[in-house]
Amino acid sequence: MKKYCILLLSAFICLALSACDSNNSKTLTTENTEISAEKSTDTTNSKEERKTLNTVGDSVEDPNVGTVTLESSKDLNQVLKVGDLSVYLTGVKVLTVSNMADQYHSDLQNSLKEDLSTFTYAQITYSLKNNSDDQLDWSGFEYAVVNGVQKDLGYNRMMRFPNPENIEILGDSSQENSFVTVPVTTPTKKVRLKTAGCLKVF
């Protein structure tokens, strides 16, 4: 009798372990599928990254914007000091948008109060460095002077471009790869930027 009980108990344990192993197998398969899907998404993102315009004359079709063409590009190595904040200007690209998407054209018209068939702008990249131990609040760039004409940069916020209304920068820290856009004409040679002041947060 004991033999039959032990044999029955062994068979039950084997069955239970077999069922557990089957569930683990399904879980692993599901996890592997999710990982494969994530890898696939990463591949898509890397394809999108290749759309960055680096060669003058290159264009890209953006369904939300229109046809974006690189007119010129230049590396910069300039520093603006705003109290304890250093703004490192790292590069500028002049881009022209043509064949604008309807919503983009409407937003641009409302922001700039002009009806443009094409829109040319300078995309100025910069990094920030807080040189103090205190947190700083910075409100971005206020305006630019292009060919002797002052241009309000508030349209960046209206167009959802990343010129900050207010950014908090922790003490002794940096922020990389930001940009501001400035409306220009194609032959523009010089743009002056006016930055907002910094406030220390105690």
N, C-alpha and C positions, 0 to 999 in steps of 0.2 A: 504494500500500500504506500509506504514511504517513497519507494522508487517511482511510482506513478505520480505522486504529488510533486516530487522534485523534477521529474520529467515535464510535467504540465507547467510548473512554475518556470522552468528553463525556457520552454517554448513560448510562454507569455512574455518573458523578458526579451527574448530574441525578437518577437513581433513588435514589442514596444520600441526597442532600439532601432529596428528597421523603419518604423514609422517616423521616429525622430530624425533619422538620417535622411529620409525622403523629404521632410519639411525643410531641413537645412539646405538640401540640394535646390529646392524651389527658391528659397531666400537668396542663395548665392546667384542663381540664374537671374533673378530680378535685379539684384544689386549690380551684376555685370552688365545687364541691359541699360540700367540707369547710367553707369559709368560710360558705356559706349555712347549713349545719347549726349552726355556732357562733353565727351571728346569731340563728337560731331559738331556740337555748338561752338566749341573752341576753334575748330577748323573754319567755320563760317565767319567767326569774328576775325580770324587772321586774314581771311579774304577781304573783309571790309577794311582792315587796316592797310591793305595794299592799295586802297583807293586814295591814299594821301597823295596830294599833288606836290611833287618835288621838282619836276622839269618844266621850265617855262614853255607855255603853249599847250600843256596837257589839260584835258577837260574831264569832268565826271558829270554824269547825269544823276541828280538827286531828285526823286519824285516829290519831296516836300519843299524843295527850293527852286530847282531849275537846272540849267547847264552852268556849272561853275568852272571857270578857266583861270589858270595861273598866269598872271601877266608878268610878274617879276618876283624875285626872292633874294633876301640878303640876310646874312648872319650879323647880329649886333653884339657888342660887348660894352654896354653902357650901364652905369649905376645911377639911380636917383636915390637921394637920401631924404627921408621924411622923418625927422626926429630919430628915434631908435630903429626905424624900419628902413631896410635897404630893398629897393626894387631893381632887380637885375633884368634889363631888357636883353633878350637873347636872340630875337630874330623878327623879321617882318616879311610877310607875303602880301603882294597886291593881287586881289582876286576880283574877277568880274562875273556877275550873275546875269545870264540872259535866258530867254524863254522861261520866265519866272512862273512858278506854280501860282494859281489864283490866290490861295490863302496867303502865301508868302508876299505876293505883290500887294495885297490889301493891307497886311500888317505893316509892311515897309512904308506904304503911302500914308497910313495913319501915324506912324512913328516920325517920319521925316517931313510930313506935310508937303510932299512933292509927289507927282506922278511920273515915275521913271520907267523907261522901257528896258534899261539895263542899270545895274547897280554895281559900282566899283568901290571897293573898300580895302583898307590896309588892315591885315590881321597881325597885331603886334603881340608876340609871346613874351612872357616874363615870369620870373620866380620871385618869391618874397622871402626875406630873412628878418626875423625879429632879433635884434642884437641885445635886447635887455632881458632881465629875468621876469619882468611883468608882462601880463597879457596886454596886447594892443588891439584896438578896434580901428579898422581902416575902411573907408568908404569908396575905394577905387579911384578911377580917373574921372575928373569933373568935365573937362573939355579938352579939345585939341585945337591947334591953330594950323590950318592947311592953306598954303598960298596966301597968307595974310588974313584969312577968314576964320573966325572962331566957330567951332562946331561943338554943339552940346552933345555929350556922350550918353545922355539919359536914354537915348533910343536903344542902347544895348540892353537895358532892362526890359524895355517894351518888346523887343524882338527875342527876349529870353537868351541873349548872349551873356557870357559869364563876367561882365564887369560888376563887381559886388556893390550892393547898396551898403552893406555892412558885413565885414568879415572879422572874426575874432582869431587872432594869431597868438598862440600860447608863447610864454616866455622861452627864449633861446630855441626857437624852432623855425622850420622852413616850410614853404609851400611851393611846389614845383608845377610847371606846365600850365600856367593860366594864360589867358589872352584877352585882349580888348580889340574891338574893331572901330575903325575911323573911316567915315565916308571920304573918298578922295577922287581925283580924276587921274586918268592913266599917266600923264606926264609929271605927276607930283614928285618932287625931289626931296622935300623936307616936311616933316610933321613934328610939331612941338606938343608935348603932353603936359597938362596941368593936373597934378594929383591932389586928392583931398588930404587934409591933415590927419594925423593919428591921435587917438586919445588913449592914455594909459588907463587900465582898469586895475584898481587896487583891491 
